[in-house]
């Protein structure tokens, strides 16, 4: 059973890390401001939970 559980876990991790939106995104909780900030693109997310994708695409056209 341990092997099966390991395979399932590896499959889930592969699904998560294979998503292009999350590849370069690393959210970090800013406790003082009560918001999440992406360490790579600088996107800010004002939510209780960590976003499941990168918000970089929204600001691509405006800042370049
Ligand atoms: Zn990001």
PDB file of the backbone (N, CA, C, O) and the ligand in Angstrom, with CONECT records:
HET     ZN  A 101       1
ATOM      1  N   UNK A   1       0.821  -1.214   0.000  1.00  0.00           N
ATOM      2  CA  UNK A   1       0.000   0.000   0.000  1.00  0.00           C
ATOM      3  C   UNK A   1       0.851   1.258   0.000  1.00  0.00           C
ATOM      4  O   UNK A   1       0.443   2.299  -0.516  1.00  0.00           O
ATOM      5  N   UNK A   2       2.018   1.152   0.575  1.00  0.00           N
ATOM      6  CA  UNK A   2       2.875   2.339   0.624  1.00  0.00           C
ATOM      7  C   UNK A   2       3.315   2.735  -0.786  1.00  0.00           C
ATOM      8  O   UNK A   2       3.422   3.919  -1.108  1.00  0.00           O
ATOM      9  N   UNK A   3       3.568   1.726  -1.616  1.00  0.00           N
ATOM     10  CA  UNK A   3       3.997   2.017  -2.987  1.00  0.00           C
ATOM     11  C   UNK A   3       2.873   2.699  -3.759  1.00  0.00           C
ATOM     12  O   UNK A   3       3.109   3.649  -4.505  1.00  0.00           O
ATOM     13  N   UNK A   4       1.662   2.212  -3.578  1.00  0.00           N
ATOM     14  CA  UNK A   4       0.516   2.816  -4.267  1.00  0.00           C
ATOM     15  C   UNK A   4       0.324   4.258  -3.832  1.00  0.00           C
ATOM     16  O   UNK A   4       0.080   5.140  -4.656  1.00  0.00           O
ATOM     17  N   UNK A   5       0.435   4.490  -2.543  1.00  0.00           N
ATOM     18  CA  UNK A   5       0.282   5.853  -2.038  1.00  0.00           C
ATOM     19  C   UNK A   5       1.378   6.757  -2.600  1.00  0.00           C
ATOM     20  O   UNK A   5       1.127   7.919  -2.917  1.00  0.00           O
ATOM     21  N   UNK A   6       2.570   6.229  -2.718  1.00  0.00           N
ATOM     22  CA  UNK A   6       3.670   7.010  -3.279  1.00  0.00           C
ATOM     23  C   UNK A   6       3.432   7.357  -4.733  1.00  0.00           C
ATOM     24  O   UNK A   6       3.738   8.467  -5.170  1.00  0.00           O
ATOM     25  N   UNK A   7       2.892   6.421  -5.480  1.00  0.00           N
ATOM     26  CA  UNK A   7       2.605   6.681  -6.889  1.00  0.00           C
ATOM     27  C   UNK A   7       1.529   7.749  -7.035  1.00  0.00           C
ATOM     28  O   UNK A   7       1.631   8.629  -7.890  1.00  0.00           O
ATOM     29  N   UNK A   8       0.526   7.669  -6.220  1.00  0.00           N
ATOM     30  CA  UNK A   8      -0.544   8.671  -6.276  1.00  0.00           C
ATOM     31  C   UNK A   8       0.002  10.042  -5.923  1.00  0.00           C
ATOM     32  O   UNK A   8      -0.323  11.034  -6.575  1.00  0.00           O
ATOM     33  N   UNK A   9       0.831  10.094  -4.891  1.00  0.00           N
ATOM     34  CA  UNK A   9       1.411  11.372  -4.476  1.00  0.00           C
ATOM     35  C   UNK A   9       2.298  11.945  -5.582  1.00  0.00           C
ATOM     36  O   UNK A   9       2.252  13.143  -5.860  1.00  0.00           O
ATOM     37  N   UNK A  10       3.101  11.089  -6.209  1.00  0.00           N
ATOM     38  CA  UNK A  10       3.970  11.558  -7.298  1.00  0.00           C
ATOM     39  C   UNK A  10       3.134  12.066  -8.471  1.00  0.00           C
ATOM     40  O   UNK A  10       3.502  13.047  -9.118  1.00  0.00           O
ATOM     41  N   UNK A  11       2.014  11.403  -8.747  1.00  0.00           N
ATOM     42  CA  UNK A  11       1.156  11.821  -9.855  1.00  0.00           C
ATOM     43  C   UNK A  11       0.544  13.192  -9.571  1.00  0.00           C
ATOM     44  O   UNK A  11       0.484  14.050 -10.451  1.00  0.00           O
ATOM     45  N   UNK A  12       0.100  13.381  -8.352  1.00  0.00           N
ATOM     46  CA  UNK A  12      -0.491  14.675  -7.986  1.00  0.00           C
ATOM     47  C   UNK A  12       0.551  15.783  -8.071  1.00  0.00           C
ATOM     48  O   UNK A  12       0.276  16.864  -8.591  1.00  0.00           O
ATOM     49  N   UNK A  13       1.751  15.509  -7.559  1.00  0.00           N
ATOM     50  CA  UNK A  13       2.811  16.517  -7.610  1.00  0.00           C
ATOM     51  C   UNK A  13       3.177  16.839  -9.054  1.00  0.00           C
ATOM     52  O   UNK A  13       3.455  17.990  -9.391  1.00  0.00           O
ATOM     53  N   UNK A  14       3.174  15.820  -9.898  1.00  0.00           N
ATOM     54  CA  UNK A  14       3.511  16.043 -11.304  1.00  0.00           C
ATOM     55  C   UNK A  14       2.458  16.933 -11.974  1.00  0.00           C
ATOM     56  O   UNK A  14       2.786  17.791 -12.793  1.00  0.00           O
ATOM     57  N   UNK A  15       1.198  16.717 -11.616  1.00  0.00           N
ATOM     58  CA  UNK A  15       0.126  17.553 -12.170  1.00  0.00           C
ATOM     59  C   UNK A  15       0.306  18.997 -11.733  1.00  0.00           C
ATOM     60  O   UNK A  15       0.127  19.921 -12.527  1.00  0.00           O
ATOM     61  N   UNK A  16       0.656  19.187 -10.486  1.00  0.00           N
ATOM     62  CA  UNK A  16       0.790  20.549  -9.970  1.00  0.00           C
ATOM     63  C   UNK A  16       1.954  21.270 -10.635  1.00  0.00           C
ATOM     64  O   UNK A  16       1.806  22.400 -11.101  1.00  0.00           O
ATOM     65  N   UNK A  17       3.116  20.613 -10.678  1.00  0.00           N
ATOM     66  CA  UNK A  17       4.308  21.300 -11.166  1.00  0.00           C
ATOM     67  C   UNK A  17       4.387  21.351 -12.685  1.00  0.00           C
ATOM     68  O   UNK A  17       5.245  22.039 -13.236  1.00  0.00           O
ATOM     69  N   UNK A  18       3.509  20.637 -13.362  1.00  0.00           N
ATOM     70  CA  UNK A  18       3.526  20.682 -14.820  1.00  0.00           C
ATOM     71  C   UNK A  18       2.683  21.830 -15.352  1.00  0.00           C
ATOM     72  O   UNK A  18       2.691  22.108 -16.551  1.00  0.00           O
ATOM     73  N   UNK A  19       1.959  22.495 -14.467  1.00  0.00           N
ATOM     74  CA  UNK A  19       1.141  23.621 -14.914  1.00  0.00           C
ATOM     75  C   UNK A  19       2.034  24.825 -15.180  1.00  0.00           C
ATOM     76  O   UNK A  19       2.770  25.251 -14.290  1.00  0.00           O
ATOM     77  N   UNK A  20       1.984  25.370 -16.363  1.00  0.00           N
ATOM     78  CA  UNK A  20       2.856  26.495 -16.721  1.00  0.00           C
ATOM     79  C   UNK A  20       2.597  27.728 -15.873  1.00  0.00           C
ATOM     80  O   UNK A  20       3.512  28.515 -15.633  1.00  0.00           O
ATOM     81  N   UNK A  21       1.379  27.905 -15.420  1.00  0.00           N
ATOM     82  CA  UNK A  21       1.067  29.103 -14.651  1.00  0.00           C
ATOM     83  C   UNK A  21       1.758  29.097 -13.295  1.00  0.00           C
ATOM     84  O   UNK A  21       2.016  30.156 -12.723  1.00  0.00           O
ATOM     85  N   UNK A  22       2.056  27.920 -12.784  1.00  0.00           N
ATOM     86  CA  UNK A  22       2.628  27.843 -11.454  1.00  0.00           C
ATOM     87  C   UNK A  22       4.133  27.625 -11.472  1.00  0.00           C
ATOM     88  O   UNK A  22       4.773  27.628 -10.420  1.00  0.00           O
ATOM     89  N   UNK A  23       4.699  27.437 -12.652  1.00  0.00           N
ATOM     90  CA  UNK A  23       6.095  27.028 -12.706  1.00  0.00           C
ATOM     91  C   UNK A  23       7.031  28.082 -12.111  1.00  0.00           C
ATOM     92  O   UNK A  23       7.954  27.759 -11.363  1.00  0.00           O
ATOM     93  N   UNK A  24       6.776  29.344 -12.458  1.00  0.00           N
ATOM     94  CA  UNK A  24       7.665  30.406 -11.992  1.00  0.00           C
ATOM     95  C   UNK A  24       7.025  31.242 -10.898  1.00  0.00           C
ATOM     96  O   UNK A  24       7.417  32.385 -10.664  1.00  0.00           O
ATOM     97  N   UNK A  25       6.060  30.676 -10.246  1.00  0.00           N
ATOM     98  CA  UNK A  25       5.335  31.455  -9.255  1.00  0.00           C
ATOM     99  C   UNK A  25       5.569  30.880  -7.866  1.00  0.00           C
ATOM    100  O   UNK A  25       5.417  29.680  -7.641  1.00  0.00           O
ATOM    101  N   UNK A  26       5.934  31.741  -6.954  1.00  0.00           N
ATOM    102  CA  UNK A  26       6.132  31.301  -5.573  1.00  0.00           C
ATOM    103  C   UNK A  26       5.509  32.335  -4.641  1.00  0.00           C
ATOM    104  O   UNK A  26       6.066  33.410  -4.415  1.00  0.00           O
ATOM    105  N   UNK A  27       4.366  31.991  -4.117  1.00  0.00           N
ATOM    106  CA  UNK A  27       3.628  32.933  -3.270  1.00  0.00           C
ATOM    107  C   UNK A  27       4.153  32.899  -1.862  1.00  0.00           C
ATOM    108  O   UNK A  27       4.434  31.834  -1.312  1.00  0.00           O
ATOM    109  N   UNK A  28       4.281  34.055  -1.289  1.00  0.00           N
ATOM    110  CA  UNK A  28       4.716  34.152   0.097  1.00  0.00           C
ATOM    111  C   UNK A  28       3.750  35.023   0.879  1.00  0.00           C
ATOM    112  O   UNK A  28       3.313  36.078   0.421  1.00  0.00           O
ATOM    113  N   UNK A  29       3.438  34.554   2.054  1.00  0.00           N
ATOM    114  CA  UNK A  29       2.459  35.252   2.884  1.00  0.00           C
ATOM    115  C   UNK A  29       3.087  36.461   3.558  1.00  0.00           C
ATOM    116  O   UNK A  29       4.125  36.360   4.211  1.00  0.00           O
ATOM    117  N   UNK A  30       2.442  37.596   3.387  1.00  0.00           N
ATOM    118  CA  UNK A  30       2.881  38.807   4.076  1.00  0.00           C
ATOM    119  C   UNK A  30       1.921  39.053   5.235  1.00  0.00           C
ATOM    120  O   UNK A  30       0.815  39.560   5.048  1.00  0.00           O
ATOM    121  N   UNK A  31       2.359  38.688   6.418  1.00  0.00           N
ATOM    122  CA  UNK A  31       1.441  38.734   7.564  1.00  0.00           C
ATOM    123  C   UNK A  31       1.052  40.162   7.916  1.00  0.00           C
ATOM    124  O   UNK A  31      -0.093  40.419   8.287  1.00  0.00           O
ATOM    125  N   UNK A  32       1.986  41.084   7.804  1.00  0.00           N
ATOM    126  CA  UNK A  32       1.699  42.470   8.188  1.00  0.00           C
ATOM    127  C   UNK A  32       0.618  43.082   7.304  1.00  0.00           C
ATOM    128  O   UNK A  32      -0.294  43.753   7.788  1.00  0.00           O
ATOM    129  N   UNK A  33       0.738  42.839   5.994  1.00  0.00           N
ATOM    130  CA  UNK A  33      -0.227  43.422   5.066  1.00  0.00           C
ATOM    131  C   UNK A  33      -1.446  42.526   4.877  1.00  0.00           C
ATOM    132  O   UNK A  33      -2.451  42.959   4.313  1.00  0.00           O
ATOM    133  N   UNK A  34      -1.367  41.289   5.339  1.00  0.00           N
ATOM    134  CA  UNK A  34      -2.492  40.378   5.184  1.00  0.00           C
ATOM    135  C   UNK A  34      -2.743  39.989   3.751  1.00  0.00           C
ATOM    136  O   UNK A  34      -3.893  39.826   3.345  1.00  0.00           O
ATOM    137  N   UNK A  35      -1.695  39.837   2.981  1.00  0.00           N
ATOM    138  CA  UNK A  35      -1.867  39.503   1.571  1.00  0.00           C
ATOM    139  C   UNK A  35      -0.723  38.603   1.107  1.00  0.00           C
ATOM    140  O   UNK A  35       0.278  38.434   1.804  1.00  0.00           O
ATOM    141  N   UNK A  36      -0.894  38.035  -0.077  1.00  0.00           N
ATOM    142  CA  UNK A  36       0.114  37.166  -0.668  1.00  0.00           C
ATOM    143  C   UNK A  36       0.872  37.941  -1.748  1.00  0.00           C
ATOM    144  O   UNK A  36       0.294  38.741  -2.483  1.00  0.00           O
ATOM    145  N   UNK A  37       2.162  37.686  -1.823  1.00  0.00           N
ATOM    146  CA  UNK A  37       2.964  38.325  -2.859  1.00  0.00           C
ATOM    147  C   UNK A  37       3.810  37.278  -3.565  1.00  0.00           C
ATOM    148  O   UNK A  37       4.423  36.422  -2.929  1.00  0.00           O
ATOM    149  N   UNK A  38       3.832  37.362  -4.894  1.00  0.00           N
ATOM    150  CA  UNK A  38       4.623  36.423  -5.673  1.00  0.00           C
ATOM    151  C   UNK A  38       6.078  36.898  -5.694  1.00  0.00           C
ATOM    152  O   UNK A  38       6.364  38.050  -6.021  1.00  0.00           O
ATOM    153  N   UNK A  39       6.987  35.994  -5.341  1.00  0.00           N
ATOM    154  CA  UNK A  39       8.398  36.361  -5.257  1.00  0.00           C
ATOM    155  C   UNK A  39       9.005  36.538  -6.643  1.00  0.00           C
ATOM    156  O   UNK A  39      10.070  37.142  -6.772  1.00  0.00           O
ATOM    157  N   UNK A  40       8.351  36.024  -7.683  1.00  0.00           N
ATOM    158  CA  UNK A  40       8.932  36.078  -9.015  1.00  0.00           C
ATOM    159  C   UNK A  40       8.402  37.258  -9.828  1.00  0.00           C
ATOM    160  O   UNK A  40       9.176  38.005 -10.427  1.00  0.00           O
ATOM    161  N   UNK A  41       7.095  37.419  -9.845  1.00  0.00           N
ATOM    162  CA  UNK A  41       6.528  38.446 -10.708  1.00  0.00           C
ATOM    163  C   UNK A  41       6.037  39.647  -9.905  1.00  0.00           C
ATOM    164  O   UNK A  41       5.683  40.667 -10.497  1.00  0.00           O
ATOM    165  N   UNK A  42       6.005  39.558  -8.597  1.00  0.00           N
ATOM    166  CA  UNK A  42       5.610  40.681  -7.776  1.00  0.00           C
ATOM    167  C   UNK A  42       4.112  40.910  -7.711  1.00  0.00           C
ATOM    168  O   UNK A  42       3.660  41.946  -7.224  1.00  0.00           O
ATOM    169  N   UNK A  43       3.344  39.954  -8.195  1.00  0.00           N
ATOM    170  CA  UNK A  43       1.896  40.099  -8.146  1.00  0.00           C
ATOM    171  C   UNK A  43       1.416  40.020  -6.703  1.00  0.00           C
ATOM    172  O   UNK A  43       1.989  39.294  -5.890  1.00  0.00           O
ATOM    173  N   UNK A  44       0.386  40.751  -6.396  1.00  0.00           N
ATOM    174  CA  UNK A  44      -0.164  40.798  -5.046  1.00  0.00           C
ATOM    175  C   UNK A  44      -1.560  40.214  -5.055  1.00  0.00           C
ATOM    176  O   UNK A  44      -2.373  40.530  -5.924  1.00  0.00           O
ATOM    177  N   UNK A  45      -1.830  39.366  -4.090  1.00  0.00           N
ATOM    178  CA  UNK A  45      -3.139  38.740  -3.980  1.00  0.00           C
ATOM    179  C   UNK A  45      -3.670  38.966  -2.582  1.00  0.00           C
ATOM    180  O   UNK A  45      -3.091  38.503  -1.600  1.00  0.00           O
ATOM    181  N   UNK A  46      -4.782  39.685  -2.503  1.00  0.00           N
ATOM    182  CA  UNK A  46      -5.373  39.971  -1.201  1.00  0.00           C
ATOM    183  C   UNK A  46      -6.439  38.943  -0.892  1.00  0.00           C
ATOM    184  O   UNK A  46      -7.632  39.188  -1.067  1.00  0.00           O
ATOM    185  N   UNK A  47      -5.995  37.799  -0.433  1.00  0.00           N
ATOM    186  CA  UNK A  47      -6.934  36.731  -0.114  1.00  0.00           C
ATOM    187  C   UNK A  47      -6.456  35.957   1.091  1.00  0.00           C
ATOM    188  O   UNK A  47      -5.314  36.097   1.529  1.00  0.00           O
ATOM    189  N   UNK A  48      -7.340  35.143   1.617  1.00  0.00           N
ATOM    190  CA  UNK A  48      -6.972  34.373   2.795  1.00  0.00           C
ATOM    191  C   UNK A  48      -6.093  33.193   2.422  1.00  0.00           C
ATOM    192  O   UNK A  48      -5.201  32.811   3.178  1.00  0.00           O
ATOM    193  N   UNK A  49      -6.346  32.617   1.255  1.00  0.00           N
ATOM    194  CA  UNK A  49      -5.600  31.432   0.857  1.00  0.00           C
ATOM    195  C   UNK A  49      -4.671  31.732  -0.307  1.00  0.00           C
ATOM    196  O   UNK A  49      -4.859  32.697  -1.048  1.00  0.00           O
ATOM    197  N   UNK A  50      -3.681  30.895  -0.446  1.00  0.00           N
ATOM    198  CA  UNK A  50      -2.694  31.068  -1.505  1.00  0.00           C
ATOM    199  C   UNK A  50      -3.329  30.836  -2.873  1.00  0.00           C
ATOM    200  O   UNK A  50      -4.041  29.850  -3.060  1.00  0.00           O
ATOM    201  N   UNK A  51      -3.083  31.725  -3.827  1.00  0.00           N
ATOM    202  CA  UNK A  51      -3.638  31.551  -5.170  1.00  0.00           C
ATOM    203  C   UNK A  51      -3.104  30.281  -5.812  1.00  0.00           C
ATOM    204  O   UNK A  51      -1.991  29.852  -5.508  1.00  0.00           O
ATOM    205  N   UNK A  52      -3.886  29.679  -6.692  1.00  0.00           N
ATOM    206  CA  UNK A  52      -3.453  28.439  -7.327  1.00  0.00           C
ATOM    207  C   UNK A  52      -2.824  28.692  -8.692  1.00  0.00           C
ATOM    208  O   UNK A  52      -2.573  27.748  -9.442  1.00  0.00           O
ATOM    209  N   UNK A  53      -2.572  29.936  -9.016  1.00  0.00           N
ATOM    210  CA  UNK A  53      -1.904  30.207 -10.287  1.00  0.00           C
ATOM    211  C   UNK A  53      -1.215  31.564 -10.188  1.00  0.00           C
ATOM    212  O   UNK A  53      -1.453  32.349  -9.270  1.00  0.00           O
ATOM    213  N   UNK A  54      -0.350  31.806 -11.173  1.00  0.00           N
ATOM    214  CA  UNK A  54       0.366  33.065 -11.161  1.00  0.00           C
ATOM    215  C   UNK A  54      -0.489  34.157 -11.794  1.00  0.00           C
ATOM    216  O   UNK A  54      -1.209  33.909 -12.761  1.00  0.00           O
ATOM    217  N   UNK A  55      -0.409  35.351 -11.249  1.00  0.00           N
ATOM    218  CA  UNK A  55      -1.210  36.468 -11.757  1.00  0.00           C
ATOM    219  C   UNK A  55      -0.375  37.371 -12.656  1.00  0.00           C
ATOM    220  O   UNK A  55      -0.755  38.509 -12.931  1.00  0.00           O
ATOM    221  N   UNK A  56       0.752  36.864 -13.105  1.00  0.00           N
ATOM    222  CA  UNK A  56       1.683  37.688 -13.854  1.00  0.00           C
ATOM    223  C   UNK A  56       1.098  38.166 -15.178  1.00  0.00           C
ATOM    224  O   UNK A  56       1.381  39.277 -15.626  1.00  0.00           O
ATOM    225  N   UNK A  57       0.283  37.322 -15.796  1.00  0.00           N
ATOM    226  CA  UNK A  57      -0.234  37.639 -17.146  1.00  0.00           C
ATOM    227  C   UNK A  57      -1.067  38.911 -17.150  1.00  0.00           C
ATOM    228  O   UNK A  57      -1.171  39.583 -18.176  1.00  0.00           O
ATOM    229  N   UNK A  58      -1.657  39.243 -16.021  1.00  0.00           N
ATOM    230  CA  UNK A  58      -2.524  40.417 -15.983  1.00  0.00           C
ATOM    231  C   UNK A  58      -1.729  41.701 -16.194  1.00  0.00           C
ATOM    232  O   UNK A  58      -2.219  42.654 -16.800  1.00  0.00           O
ATOM    233  N   UNK A  59      -0.487  41.716 -15.685  1.00  0.00           N
ATOM    234  CA  UNK A  59       0.285  42.947 -15.740  1.00  0.00           C
ATOM    235  C   UNK A  59       1.331  42.927 -16.855  1.00  0.00           C
ATOM    236  O   UNK A  59       2.178  43.818 -16.925  1.00  0.00           O
ATOM    237  N   UNK A  60       1.277  41.936 -17.707  1.00  0.00           N
ATOM    238  CA  UNK A  60       2.285  41.848 -18.753  1.00  0.00           C
ATOM    239  C   UNK A  60       2.197  43.011 -19.733  1.00  0.00           C
ATOM    240  O   UNK A  60       3.213  43.601 -20.100  1.00  0.00           O
ATOM    241  N   UNK A  61       0.989  43.335 -20.150  1.00  0.00           N
ATOM    242  CA  UNK A  61       0.833  44.338 -21.191  1.00  0.00           C
ATOM    243  C   UNK A  61       0.988  45.752 -20.681  1.00  0.00           C
ATOM    244  O   UNK A  61       1.184  46.671 -21.476  1.00  0.00           O
ATOM    245  N   UNK A  62       0.907  45.952 -19.388  1.00  0.00           N
ATOM    246  CA  UNK A  62       0.886  47.315 -18.879  1.00  0.00           C
ATOM    247  C   UNK A  62       2.274  47.799 -18.468  1.00  0.00           C
ATOM    248  O   UNK A  62       2.555  48.996 -18.520  1.00  0.00           O
ATOM    249  N   UNK A  63       3.135  46.878 -18.062  1.00  0.00           N
ATOM    250  CA  UNK A  63       4.414  47.302 -17.500  1.00  0.00           C
ATOM    251  C   UNK A  63       5.566  47.225 -18.494  1.00  0.00           C
ATOM    252  O   UNK A  63       6.655  47.726 -18.213  1.00  0.00           O
ATOM    253  N   UNK A  64       5.344  46.607 -19.648  1.00  0.00           N
ATOM    254  CA  UNK A  64       6.445  46.469 -20.596  1.00  0.00           C
ATOM    255  C   UNK A  64       6.270  47.381 -21.807  1.00  0.00           C
ATOM    256  O   UNK A  64       7.114  47.386 -22.703  1.00  0.00           O
TER     257      UNK A  64
HETATM  258 ZN    ZN A 101       3.886  34.901 -10.011  1.00  0.00          ZN
END
